[in-house]
Amino acid sequence: SIRRDNPENGPSFGADSLIIPLGKSDPKMARSKLGSYYERFPDGSNSLFGKPQVQLRDLKVYHGVYEEGEYIPFTDAEPFALY
């Protein structure tokens, strides 16, 4: 699931591990930098790909299809709230 979708940067997935900007200039570029929640790989790298940036072969997006007026789950969720 997408954690954040900023117009400038594109969607982000996970705590801080995967960014896919989906920009027109380089639409298949993906970046990864694993943060402090993750253990480093045996070679010392901290990326899902073994290097900070890669070109994706393809990207599949799955989404729901809803009827007019049908409730869409989680649309009422607050993106960030402190109580």
PDB file as gemmi writes it, atoms N, CA and C in Angstrom:
CRYST1    1.000    1.000    1.000  90.00  90.00  90.00 P 1                      
ATOM      1  N   SER A   1       0.831  -1.181   0.000  1.00  0.00           N  
ATOM      2  CA  SER A   1       0.000   0.000   0.000  1.00  0.00           C  
ATOM      3  C   SER A   1       0.878   1.247   0.000  1.00  0.00           C  
ATOM      4  N   ILE A   2       0.360   2.304  -0.515  1.00  0.00           N  
ATOM      5  CA  ILE A   2       1.097   3.551  -0.572  1.00  0.00           C  
ATOM      6  C   ILE A   2       1.001   4.256   0.770  1.00  0.00           C  
ATOM      7  N   ARG A   3       2.124   4.670   1.271  1.00  0.00           N  
ATOM      8  CA  ARG A   3       2.154   5.394   2.538  1.00  0.00           C  
ATOM      9  C   ARG A   3       1.950   6.875   2.291  1.00  0.00           C  
ATOM     10  N   ARG A   4       2.524   7.388   1.220  1.00  0.00           N  
ATOM     11  CA  ARG A   4       2.438   8.806   0.906  1.00  0.00           C  
ATOM     12  C   ARG A   4       2.500   8.956  -0.612  1.00  0.00           C  
ATOM     13  N   ASP A   5       1.739   9.878  -1.154  1.00  0.00           N  
ATOM     14  CA  ASP A   5       1.778  10.145  -2.590  1.00  0.00           C  
ATOM     15  C   ASP A   5       1.869  11.646  -2.800  1.00  0.00           C  
ATOM     16  N   ASN A   6       3.080  12.129  -2.951  1.00  0.00           N  
ATOM     17  CA  ASN A   6       3.319  13.558  -3.145  1.00  0.00           C  
ATOM     18  C   ASN A   6       3.429  13.879  -4.631  1.00  0.00           C  
ATOM     19  N   PRO A   7       2.836  14.969  -5.082  1.00  0.00           N  
ATOM     20  CA  PRO A   7       2.935  15.334  -6.501  1.00  0.00           C  
ATOM     21  C   PRO A   7       4.374  15.545  -6.962  1.00  0.00           C  
ATOM     22  N   GLU A   8       5.240  16.041  -6.073  1.00  0.00           N  
ATOM     23  CA  GLU A   8       6.623  16.321  -6.445  1.00  0.00           C  
ATOM     24  C   GLU A   8       7.475  15.054  -6.533  1.00  0.00           C  
ATOM     25  N   ASN A   9       7.229  14.076  -5.636  1.00  0.00           N  
ATOM     26  CA  ASN A   9       8.113  12.914  -5.504  1.00  0.00           C  
ATOM     27  C   ASN A   9       7.513  11.603  -5.978  1.00  0.00           C  
ATOM     28  N   GLY A  10       6.210  11.520  -6.095  1.00  0.00           N  
ATOM     29  CA  GLY A  10       5.571  10.244  -6.423  1.00  0.00           C  
ATOM     30  C   GLY A  10       5.281   9.439  -5.177  1.00  0.00           C  
ATOM     31  N   PRO A  11       4.742   8.234  -5.346  1.00  0.00           N  
ATOM     32  CA  PRO A  11       4.352   7.426  -4.191  1.00  0.00           C  
ATOM     33  C   PRO A  11       5.549   6.871  -3.432  1.00  0.00           C  
ATOM     34  N   SER A  12       5.367   6.689  -2.120  1.00  0.00           N  
ATOM     35  CA  SER A  12       6.352   6.048  -1.259  1.00  0.00           C  
ATOM     36  C   SER A  12       5.699   4.844  -0.614  1.00  0.00           C  
ATOM     37  N   PHE A  13       6.440   3.775  -0.491  1.00  0.00           N  
ATOM     38  CA  PHE A  13       5.938   2.545   0.104  1.00  0.00           C  
ATOM     39  C   PHE A  13       6.779   2.209   1.321  1.00  0.00           C  
ATOM     40  N   GLY A  14       6.157   1.728   2.393  1.00  0.00           N  
ATOM     41  CA  GLY A  14       6.896   1.314   3.564  1.00  0.00           C  
ATOM     42  C   GLY A  14       7.356   2.476   4.422  1.00  0.00           C  
ATOM     43  N   ALA A  15       8.048   2.160   5.518  1.00  0.00           N  
ATOM     44  CA  ALA A  15       8.468   3.180   6.470  1.00  0.00           C  
ATOM     45  C   ALA A  15       9.384   4.219   5.826  1.00  0.00           C  
ATOM     46  N   ASP A  16      10.377   3.801   5.114  1.00  0.00           N  
ATOM     47  CA  ASP A  16      11.280   4.721   4.418  1.00  0.00           C  
ATOM     48  C   ASP A  16      12.095   3.954   3.393  1.00  0.00           C  
ATOM     49  N   SER A  17      11.513   2.901   2.854  1.00  0.00           N  
ATOM     50  CA  SER A  17      12.322   1.954   2.097  1.00  0.00           C  
ATOM     51  C   SER A  17      12.228   2.030   0.584  1.00  0.00           C  
ATOM     52  N   LEU A  18      11.131   2.540   0.016  1.00  0.00           N  
ATOM     53  CA  LEU A  18      10.969   2.468  -1.431  1.00  0.00           C  
ATOM     54  C   LEU A  18      10.275   3.714  -1.957  1.00  0.00           C  
ATOM     55  N   ILE A  19      10.875   4.357  -2.961  1.00  0.00           N  
ATOM     56  CA  ILE A  19      10.281   5.534  -3.592  1.00  0.00           C  
ATOM     57  C   ILE A  19      10.273   5.309  -5.099  1.00  0.00           C  
ATOM     58  N   ILE A  20       9.107   5.479  -5.712  1.00  0.00           N  
ATOM     59  CA  ILE A  20       8.950   5.368  -7.154  1.00  0.00           C  
ATOM     60  C   ILE A  20       8.332   6.675  -7.626  1.00  0.00           C  
ATOM     61  N   PRO A  21       9.140   7.609  -8.139  1.00  0.00           N  
ATOM     62  CA  PRO A  21       8.636   8.933  -8.474  1.00  0.00           C  
ATOM     63  C   PRO A  21       7.617   8.995  -9.609  1.00  0.00           C  
ATOM     64  N   LEU A  22       7.642   8.086 -10.555  1.00  0.00           N  
ATOM     65  CA  LEU A  22       6.726   8.078 -11.703  1.00  0.00           C  
ATOM     66  C   LEU A  22       6.763   9.393 -12.478  1.00  0.00           C  
ATOM     67  N   GLY A  23       7.935   9.983 -12.583  1.00  0.00           N  
ATOM     68  CA  GLY A  23       8.086  11.229 -13.332  1.00  0.00           C  
ATOM     69  C   GLY A  23       8.170  10.979 -14.824  1.00  0.00           C  
ATOM     70  N   LYS A  24       7.816  11.984 -15.596  1.00  0.00           N  
ATOM     71  CA  LYS A  24       7.857  11.858 -17.057  1.00  0.00           C  
ATOM     72  C   LYS A  24       9.279  11.711 -17.582  1.00  0.00           C  
ATOM     73  N   SER A  25      10.247  12.326 -16.909  1.00  0.00           N  
ATOM     74  CA  SER A  25      11.617  12.266 -17.406  1.00  0.00           C  
ATOM     75  C   SER A  25      12.255  10.892 -17.231  1.00  0.00           C  
ATOM     76  N   ASP A  26      11.858  10.161 -16.197  1.00  0.00           N  
ATOM     77  CA  ASP A  26      12.438   8.838 -15.932  1.00  0.00           C  
ATOM     78  C   ASP A  26      11.395   7.971 -15.235  1.00  0.00           C  
ATOM     79  N   PRO A  27      10.350   7.540 -15.960  1.00  0.00           N  
ATOM     80  CA  PRO A  27       9.189   6.915 -15.320  1.00  0.00           C  
ATOM     81  C   PRO A  27       9.431   5.558 -14.677  1.00  0.00           C  
ATOM     82  N   LYS A  28      10.523   4.879 -15.000  1.00  0.00           N  
ATOM     83  CA  LYS A  28      10.742   3.554 -14.427  1.00  0.00           C  
ATOM     84  C   LYS A  28      11.835   3.532 -13.359  1.00  0.00           C  
ATOM     85  N   MET A  29      12.257   4.690 -12.892  1.00  0.00           N  
ATOM     86  CA  MET A  29      13.288   4.755 -11.891  1.00  0.00           C  
ATOM     87  C   MET A  29      12.694   4.513 -10.503  1.00  0.00           C  
ATOM     88  N   ALA A  30      13.385   3.710  -9.702  1.00  0.00           N  
ATOM     89  CA  ALA A  30      12.964   3.454  -8.321  1.00  0.00           C  
ATOM     90  C   ALA A  30      14.181   3.604  -7.411  1.00  0.00           C  
ATOM     91  N   ARG A  31      13.961   4.182  -6.238  1.00  0.00           N  
ATOM     92  CA  ARG A  31      15.036   4.356  -5.264  1.00  0.00           C  
ATOM     93  C   ARG A  31      14.686   3.617  -3.976  1.00  0.00           C  
ATOM     94  N   SER A  32      15.721   3.142  -3.303  1.00  0.00           N  
ATOM     95  CA  SER A  32      15.513   2.461  -2.035  1.00  0.00           C  
ATOM     96  C   SER A  32      16.637   2.802  -1.076  1.00  0.00           C  
ATOM     97  N   LYS A  33      16.252   3.141   0.135  1.00  0.00           N  
ATOM     98  CA  LYS A  33      17.215   3.336   1.210  1.00  0.00           C  
ATOM     99  C   LYS A  33      16.544   2.852   2.489  1.00  0.00           C  
ATOM    100  N   LEU A  34      17.027   1.743   2.998  1.00  0.00           N  
ATOM    101  CA  LEU A  34      16.457   1.175   4.210  1.00  0.00           C  
ATOM    102  C   LEU A  34      16.937   1.967   5.415  1.00  0.00           C  
ATOM    103  N   GLY A  35      16.014   2.353   6.254  1.00  0.00           N  
ATOM    104  CA  GLY A  35      16.332   3.157   7.424  1.00  0.00           C  
ATOM    105  C   GLY A  35      16.723   2.321   8.626  1.00  0.00           C  
ATOM    106  N   SER A  36      16.676   2.938   9.774  1.00  0.00           N  
ATOM    107  CA  SER A  36      17.147   2.307  11.009  1.00  0.00           C  
ATOM    108  C   SER A  36      16.269   1.154  11.483  1.00  0.00           C  
ATOM    109  N   TYR A  37      15.059   1.011  10.923  1.00  0.00           N  
ATOM    110  CA  TYR A  37      14.201  -0.115  11.296  1.00  0.00           C  
ATOM    111  C   TYR A  37      14.681  -1.428  10.681  1.00  0.00           C  
ATOM    112  N   TYR A  38      15.581  -1.354   9.716  1.00  0.00           N  
ATOM    113  CA  TYR A  38      16.004  -2.527   8.951  1.00  0.00           C  
ATOM    114  C   TYR A  38      17.467  -2.864   9.225  1.00  0.00           C  
ATOM    115  N   GLU A  39      17.770  -4.158   9.222  1.00  0.00           N  
ATOM    116  CA  GLU A  39      19.148  -4.614   9.344  1.00  0.00           C  
ATOM    117  C   GLU A  39      19.831  -4.490   7.987  1.00  0.00           C  
ATOM    118  N   ARG A  40      21.095  -4.188   7.974  1.00  0.00           N  
ATOM    119  CA  ARG A  40      21.839  -4.088   6.716  1.00  0.00           C  
ATOM    120  C   ARG A  40      22.075  -5.492   6.145  1.00  0.00           C  
ATOM    121  N   PHE A  41      22.265  -5.553   4.848  1.00  0.00           N  
ATOM    122  CA  PHE A  41      22.560  -6.814   4.178  1.00  0.00           C  
ATOM    123  C   PHE A  41      23.997  -7.231   4.483  1.00  0.00           C  
ATOM    124  N   PRO A  42      24.348  -8.513   4.252  1.00  0.00           N  
ATOM    125  CA  PRO A  42      25.699  -8.984   4.563  1.00  0.00           C  
ATOM    126  C   PRO A  42      26.810  -8.150   3.897  1.00  0.00           C  
ATOM    127  N   ASP A  43      26.556  -7.597   2.719  1.00  0.00           N  
ATOM    128  CA  ASP A  43      27.574  -6.779   2.052  1.00  0.00           C  
ATOM    129  C   ASP A  43      27.596  -5.338   2.563  1.00  0.00           C  
ATOM    130  N   GLY A  44      26.740  -5.009   3.545  1.00  0.00           N  
ATOM    131  CA  GLY A  44      26.704  -3.674   4.128  1.00  0.00           C  
ATOM    132  C   GLY A  44      25.733  -2.721   3.454  1.00  0.00           C  
ATOM    133  N   SER A  45      25.117  -3.143   2.361  1.00  0.00           N  
ATOM    134  CA  SER A  45      24.192  -2.257   1.653  1.00  0.00           C  
ATOM    135  C   SER A  45      22.903  -2.071   2.443  1.00  0.00           C  
ATOM    136  N   ASN A  46      22.224  -0.966   2.187  1.00  0.00           N  
ATOM    137  CA  ASN A  46      20.967  -0.670   2.871  1.00  0.00           C  
ATOM    138  C   ASN A  46      19.885  -0.311   1.855  1.00  0.00           C  
ATOM    139  N   SER A  47      19.794  -1.102   0.783  1.00  0.00           N  
ATOM    140  CA  SER A  47      18.816  -0.881  -0.274  1.00  0.00           C  
ATOM    141  C   SER A  47      18.134  -2.196  -0.609  1.00  0.00           C  
ATOM    142  N   LEU A  48      16.879  -2.128  -0.974  1.00  0.00           N  
ATOM    143  CA  LEU A  48      16.160  -3.339  -1.388  1.00  0.00           C  
ATOM    144  C   LEU A  48      16.763  -3.947  -2.651  1.00  0.00           C  
ATOM    145  N   PHE A  49      17.456  -3.124  -3.435  1.00  0.00           N  
ATOM    146  CA  PHE A  49      17.979  -3.560  -4.727  1.00  0.00           C  
ATOM    147  C   PHE A  49      19.462  -3.892  -4.715  1.00  0.00           C  
ATOM    148  N   GLY A  50      20.155  -3.629  -3.619  1.00  0.00           N  
ATOM    149  CA  GLY A  50      21.595  -3.822  -3.596  1.00  0.00           C  
ATOM    150  C   GLY A  50      22.353  -2.587  -4.037  1.00  0.00           C  
ATOM    151  N   LYS A  51      21.654  -1.622  -4.610  1.00  0.00           N  
ATOM    152  CA  LYS A  51      22.214  -0.319  -4.969  1.00  0.00           C  
ATOM    153  C   LYS A  51      21.111   0.705  -4.775  1.00  0.00           C  
ATOM    154  N   PRO A  52      21.439   1.978  -4.617  1.00  0.00           N  
ATOM    155  CA  PRO A  52      20.430   2.977  -4.252  1.00  0.00           C  
ATOM    156  C   PRO A  52      19.319   3.203  -5.281  1.00  0.00           C  
ATOM    157  N   GLN A  53      19.598   2.969  -6.566  1.00  0.00           N  
ATOM    158  CA  GLN A  53      18.630   3.313  -7.613  1.00  0.00           C  
ATOM    159  C   GLN A  53      18.666   2.266  -8.726  1.00  0.00           C  
ATOM    160  N   VAL A  54      17.495   1.915  -9.263  1.00  0.00           N  
ATOM    161  CA  VAL A  54      17.405   0.942 -10.363  1.00  0.00           C  
ATOM    162  C   VAL A  54      16.335   1.377 -11.363  1.00  0.00           C  
ATOM    163  N   GLN A  55      16.374   0.793 -12.544  1.00  0.00           N  
ATOM    164  CA  GLN A  55      15.321   0.949 -13.544  1.00  0.00           C  
ATOM    165  C   GLN A  55      14.401  -0.270 -13.429  1.00  0.00           C  
ATOM    166  N   LEU A  56      13.116  -0.044 -13.242  1.00  0.00           N  
ATOM    167  CA  LEU A  56      12.147  -1.129 -13.149  1.00  0.00           C  
ATOM    168  C   LEU A  56      11.846  -1.677 -14.542  1.00  0.00           C  
ATOM    169  N   ARG A  57      11.635  -2.988 -14.633  1.00  0.00           N  
ATOM    170  CA  ARG A  57      11.202  -3.579 -15.906  1.00  0.00           C  
ATOM    171  C   ARG A  57       9.754  -3.231 -16.175  1.00  0.00           C  
ATOM    172  N   ASP A  58       8.925  -3.364 -15.148  1.00  0.00           N  
ATOM    173  CA  ASP A  58       7.533  -2.957 -15.266  1.00  0.00           C  
ATOM    174  C   ASP A  58       6.986  -2.692 -13.877  1.00  0.00           C  
ATOM    175  N   LEU A  59       5.845  -2.031 -13.829  1.00  0.00           N  
ATOM    176  CA  LEU A  59       5.201  -1.693 -12.571  1.00  0.00           C  
ATOM    177  C   LEU A  59       3.720  -1.960 -12.721  1.00  0.00           C  
ATOM    178  N   LYS A  60       3.170  -2.771 -11.858  1.00  0.00           N  
ATOM    179  CA  LYS A  60       1.735  -3.077 -11.902  1.00  0.00           C  
ATOM    180  C   LYS A  60       1.053  -2.373 -10.740  1.00  0.00           C  
ATOM    181  N   VAL A  61      -0.050  -1.745 -11.031  1.00  0.00           N  
ATOM    182  CA  VAL A  61      -0.829  -1.041 -10.022  1.00  0.00           C  
ATOM    183  C   VAL A  61      -2.207  -1.692  -9.952  1.00  0.00           C  
ATOM    184  N   TYR A  62      -2.605  -2.090  -8.776  1.00  0.00           N  
ATOM    185  CA  TYR A  62      -3.914  -2.702  -8.570  1.00  0.00           C  
ATOM    186  C   TYR A  62      -4.792  -1.718  -7.813  1.00  0.00           C  
ATOM    187  N   HIS A  63      -6.006  -1.545  -8.261  1.00  0.00           N  
ATOM    188  CA  HIS A  63      -6.902  -0.610  -7.591  1.00  0.00           C  
ATOM    189  C   HIS A  63      -8.326  -1.148  -7.662  1.00  0.00           C  
ATOM    190  N   GLY A  64      -9.159  -0.635  -6.801  1.00  0.00           N  
ATOM    191  CA  GLY A  64     -10.550  -1.051  -6.762  1.00  0.00           C  
ATOM    192  C   GLY A  64     -11.396  -0.292  -7.770  1.00  0.00           C  
ATOM    193  N   VAL A  65     -12.509  -0.888  -8.131  1.00  0.00           N  
ATOM    194  CA  VAL A  65     -13.484  -0.233  -9.009  1.00  0.00           C  
ATOM    195  C   VAL A  65     -14.779  -0.143  -8.213  1.00  0.00           C  
ATOM    196  N   TYR A  66     -15.289   1.067  -8.076  1.00  0.00           N  
ATOM    197  CA  TYR A  66     -16.458   1.287  -7.234  1.00  0.00           C  
ATOM    198  C   TYR A  66     -17.575   1.946  -8.035  1.00  0.00           C  
ATOM    199  N   GLU A  67     -18.789   1.597  -7.689  1.00  0.00           N  
ATOM    200  CA  GLU A  67     -19.963   2.192  -8.319  1.00  0.00           C  
ATOM    201  C   GLU A  67     -20.159   3.613  -7.813  1.00  0.00           C  
ATOM    202  N   GLU A  68     -20.855   4.426  -8.561  1.00  0.00           N  
ATOM    203  CA  GLU A  68     -21.189   5.791  -8.151  1.00  0.00           C  
ATOM    204  C   GLU A  68     -21.913   5.741  -6.801  1.00  0.00           C  
ATOM    205  N   GLY A  69     -21.403   6.474  -5.812  1.00  0.00           N  
ATOM    206  CA  GLY A  69     -22.024   6.527  -4.489  1.00  0.00           C  
ATOM    207  C   GLY A  69     -21.637   5.386  -3.561  1.00  0.00           C  
ATOM    208  N   GLU A  70     -20.921   4.390  -4.058  1.00  0.00           N  
ATOM    209  CA  GLU A  70     -20.506   3.262  -3.215  1.00  0.00           C  
ATOM    210  C   GLU A  70     -19.406   3.714  -2.255  1.00  0.00           C  
ATOM    211  N   TYR A  71     -19.463   3.235  -1.011  1.00  0.00           N  
ATOM    212  CA  TYR A  71     -18.451   3.581  -0.019  1.00  0.00           C  
ATOM    213  C   TYR A  71     -17.099   2.989  -0.431  1.00  0.00           C  
ATOM    214  N   ILE A  72     -16.061   3.799  -0.390  1.00  0.00           N  
ATOM    215  CA  ILE A  72     -14.709   3.343  -0.687  1.00  0.00           C  
ATOM    216  C   ILE A  72     -13.971   3.202   0.644  1.00  0.00           C  
ATOM    217  N   PRO A  73     -13.529   1.984   0.980  1.00  0.00           N  
ATOM    218  CA  PRO A  73     -12.892   1.755   2.280  1.00  0.00           C  
ATOM    219  C   PRO A  73     -11.699   2.675   2.525  1.00  0.00           C  
ATOM    220  N   PHE A  74     -11.545   3.094   3.756  1.00  0.00           N  
ATOM    221  CA  PHE A  74     -10.432   3.897   4.251  1.00  0.00           C  
ATOM    222  C   PHE A  74     -10.396   5.328   3.720  1.00  0.00           C  
ATOM    223  N   THR A  75     -11.411   5.781   3.003  1.00  0.00           N  
ATOM    224  CA  THR A  75     -11.400   7.159   2.525  1.00  0.00           C  
ATOM    225  C   THR A  75     -11.632   8.147   3.666  1.00  0.00           C  
ATOM    226  N   ASP A  76     -12.140   7.664   4.782  1.00  0.00           N  
ATOM    227  CA  ASP A  76     -12.362   8.546   5.925  1.00  0.00           C  
ATOM    228  C   ASP A  76     -11.225   8.485   6.942  1.00  0.00           C  
ATOM    229  N   ALA A  77     -10.165   7.752   6.617  1.00  0.00           N  
ATOM    230  CA  ALA A  77      -9.037   7.639   7.535  1.00  0.00           C  
ATOM    231  C   ALA A  77      -8.245   8.937   7.543  1.00  0.00           C  
ATOM    232  N   GLU A  78      -7.774   9.319   8.713  1.00  0.00           N  
ATOM    233  CA  GLU A  78      -6.964  10.523   8.825  1.00  0.00           C  
ATOM    234  C   GLU A  78      -5.515  10.120   8.524  1.00  0.00           C  
ATOM    235  N   PRO A  79      -4.842  10.835   7.610  1.00  0.00           N  
ATOM    236  CA  PRO A  79      -3.493  10.445   7.234  1.00  0.00           C  
ATOM    237  C   PRO A  79      -2.487  10.517   8.386  1.00  0.00           C  
ATOM    238  N   PHE A  80      -2.670  11.480   9.295  1.00  0.00           N  
ATOM    239  CA  PHE A  80      -1.758  11.589  10.422  1.00  0.00           C  
ATOM    240  C   PHE A  80      -2.520  12.285  11.542  1.00  0.00           C  
ATOM    241  N   ALA A  81      -2.624  11.640  12.648  1.00  0.00           N  
ATOM    242  CA  ALA A  81      -3.373  12.241  13.750  1.00  0.00           C  
ATOM    243  C   ALA A  81      -2.693  11.926  15.084  1.00  0.00           C  
ATOM    244  N   LEU A  82      -2.623  12.908  15.922  1.00  0.00           N  
ATOM    245  CA  LEU A  82      -2.150  12.722  17.284  1.00  0.00           C  
ATOM    246  C   LEU A  82      -3.309  12.982  18.223  1.00  0.00           C  
ATOM    247  N   TYR A  83      -3.609  12.041  19.054  1.00  0.00           N  
ATOM    248  CA  TYR A  83      -4.704  12.204  20.012  1.00  0.00           C  
ATOM    249  C   TYR A  83      -4.173  12.222  21.406  1.00  0.00           C  
TER     250      TYR A  83                                                      
END                                                                             
